[in-house]
Amino acid sequence: MTARLACLLAALAVAQPTPEEVAKLEKQRCPKPAEFALVFSNGYAGNSLPADEAKFEALLVKVKAAGFNVVHTTYSEKRLELCKKHGVKLMVDFLAPEHHVYKGPDACKALAEKLKGDPAVWGYNVWNDTIGKTGEGRRRDVNNVRQWDPTHPALCATYRTSGLNHLVNADAVGYYDYHWARGREQHFPHLLAFSKAARERDAFFYAWLATDAGQAGKGNYNRSLYSANTSIACGLKGVLWFLGGKLLDLDSLEWTEHGKDILKVHAEIAPLARELATIGNPTAIYTTPITKTMNNDPLPGDKKEMLPPGLEQNAFPKEFFLQPKAGEFVLGVFQPDAQKQAGHLFLANHNAYAEQAVELGVRGVRLEQFARKAGRWEPVKIEDGVARVALASGGGELLRFAP
């Protein structure tokens, strides 16, 4: 028997739903996570974290203190027990040999049914690669997990947008493009594609972000913060830093220089984790023109000003109640009910290396900003119809508005 045939037979071993049951399944959605996910992951398809239980517990303590609230790894009862003890959710690797979503669905089914409703479980990771022609298989995997455990999501991630159109049933979609190295001009086109997909599917999206987008201690923090914040403005609900072993020495459990950069990013994002989880997907994404690239370089072709690549159709409409007066930023608008004229805003700096003194013309609403250090909402002062918000290099700020 060939390996391919064995794989097919294993997938068919689980009773397949009827077309009617599939249609019903694909409309179901699990409860949304209560926090923006900051995920410690050292790879997939096998155990890449310390096998020794004491060492694994020490790792949990270390990453929890650094702002991580999810760990992605293989399942064991002891690991789940330790995650519960330290308040870190477990993202179960369903690509590991002992629990493989399509090579060993019976084992996955038994485990998912056992974990159903467990608050210490984030959910299941079922794919992290190009999808291409395997889209229907990935769609099947998500449906299977939903049958086994409708209380937790199955994260299905792809390279850039490959195969995204197949995942019409997804609770959680994810992707990786590592735009700083592979094409900065694709950053916003990919974000808009996943933002649109999440909104249309009543889903949410995560991203694998590179841990080493820049030089450690020099530009890596700026680039990583920029990637996270501009993605949040487009609706991102979680980051899997790739790879954890580049952040933390798994023998000594000491942070590397790249790890220290990501800890600084967490200091900015972790205080917003609960707020960001509640605001849903953006109903609109707007941008100002830019005069410098995300890397703070001159614009191409000696241009003095332009809209960022991928956002050419996302200029602020003149009728919008906020109008940019100064600063270069992208704005995510989270307004589930337009009639109530209330919702949230996330401003993200278009430049990873230059601060922005943002000025916004405001009509008909009051604004509040979430103060990270205080952990509460505070009024934004509006003088002569203009609100001022400072954006750090690569930074982002969460606001809310109401009549």
Secondary structure, 3 states (H helix, E strand, C coil): CCHHHHHHHHHHHCCCCCHHHHHHHCCCCCCCCCCCEEEEECCCCCCCCCCCHHHHHHHHHHHHHCCCCEEEECCCHHHHHHHHHHCCEEEEECEECCEECCCCHHHHHHHHHHHCCCCCEEEEEEEECCCHHHHHHHHHHHHHHHHHCCCCCEEEEEECCCCHHHCCCCCEEEEECCHHHHCHHHHHHHHHHHHHHHHHHCCEEEEEEECCCCCCCCCHHHHHHHHHHHHHHCCEEEEEEECHHHHECCCCCCECHHHHHHHHHHHHHHHHHHHHHHCCCCCEEEECCECECCCCCECHHHCCCECCCCCCCCECCCCCCEEEEECCEEEEEECCCHHHCCEEEEEEECCCCCCEEEEEEECCCEEEEEECCCCEEEECCEECCEEEEEECCCCEEEEEEEC
